[in-house]
Amino acid sequence: MKILFIKSLFLFLLVSNLWALDIKNWQTPEGANVYFVKDKSLPMLDISLIFDAASSRDGNKYGIANLTNDLIGRSSSRYSEEEIIDKLESLGAVMSGSSLKDMSMLSLRTLTKKKVLNQSLKLFSHLVHNPNFDKKIIKRLKKQRLVQIEAGKQNPSSIASKEISSILFNSHPYAHPTIGTKETLINISRKDIIDFYKKYYVNNNLTIALIGNISQAKAKQITKQISLGFDLGEKPKKLNDVIAVSSTFKHIKFPSQQSHYLLAHLGVKRTNPDYYALYLGNHILGGSGLNSLLSQEVREKNGLSYNIESYFLPMKSKGYFLLNLQTKNSQFPLARELSKNVLQQFINTKPTQFKLKNAKDNLIGGFALRTSSNAKILTYLSLIGFYKLPLNYLDNFIEKIKDVSAEDIYQAYQKLFTKNPEFVEVVVGE
């Protein structure tokens, strides 16, 4: 009883802290949007610079966004790669980057001790403002990607993921791999990279997220310092919406004992009002591990798959719903049929009140833990800023989930899946 009380108190404190989250939002004089949360729990500051400069902006130079992002911070007009590594280590600071389909990010984690903070910020600002895109590093990173591409051809999971995106998104910029292709990578020049950086790493395309033990005045000083170093630039044109494709089934032969199966359907934009109902519904369907309907029917009762899951990935121009399983080659036809039947039954049937309550309790109880660190909250700040979500998105998440009814889930799934009943299926295996 005592242990249960302590756990309950811990969760309550986490949730209470989350509900008290005070997000400050402003715009720098140069046009960058800023989202800041003050947190005194650690003498740390986490910063992310988020740009609409991901693979959806590659054009016909697939992989250039990912390559450009990876090059920033590796060398500069003043420092070599080795010097940058040494300087970051001496400050105890960490700089990182990532590039997805919608967004590219450059991040810094540093201590807030005055001398360390100032030096870390000075170095970070210099690196993001003055990359020199060293030819030797470009050559090395290209080579690494080409090796990665070749390795992916021997991985059935990678093959399936690449193929499902290609078919589902068709001619949309989401269709190609973020790291590019062999044909496009070898033709990307240093000038192409510089041009991409100058076009997309600009203030009118920048969101800055910060969380840490600094004042709002200091945050404004920092964001102004960062913003000043970027050109004003222009905001990229809005991407076209993804257009649904016809139902497709593709079997890719691969010498393996297991079949890797993906079933995909166009999803929703992150701002879609049905997102909460779809998210909660999927927790019942395939997002709650062994307790999900898919896992219970396909894995537990019939032993057709060791792992099966489903999830929604919302993006700017619609994302996707994905069902994923691995099974023995001989069991694939039955596993495919059963998983599709479970999905179709879920679409056409309201969830029971018992399953609805369990899903809500699980999501609400776990939500605090998913936002229990500065790094995790920084991710949410980045999403709020990039996707233009309301400032109270985190504060209202639990109430939104609480308000979802079985009827809401039924209507949301009916609207999404029956209005457009087209599914894309890919299996890789014998």
Beta strands, then each sheet from edge to edge (+ up, - down):
strand 1: 24-27
strand 2: 33-38
strand 3: 44-51
strand 4: 94-99
strand 5: 104-111
strand 6: 206-212
strand 7: 248-252
strand 8: 258-266
strand 9: 307-313
strand 10: 320-328
strand 11: 424-428
sheet 1: 1+ 2- 6- 3+ 5- 4+
sheet 2: 7+ 11+ 8- 10+ 9-
end
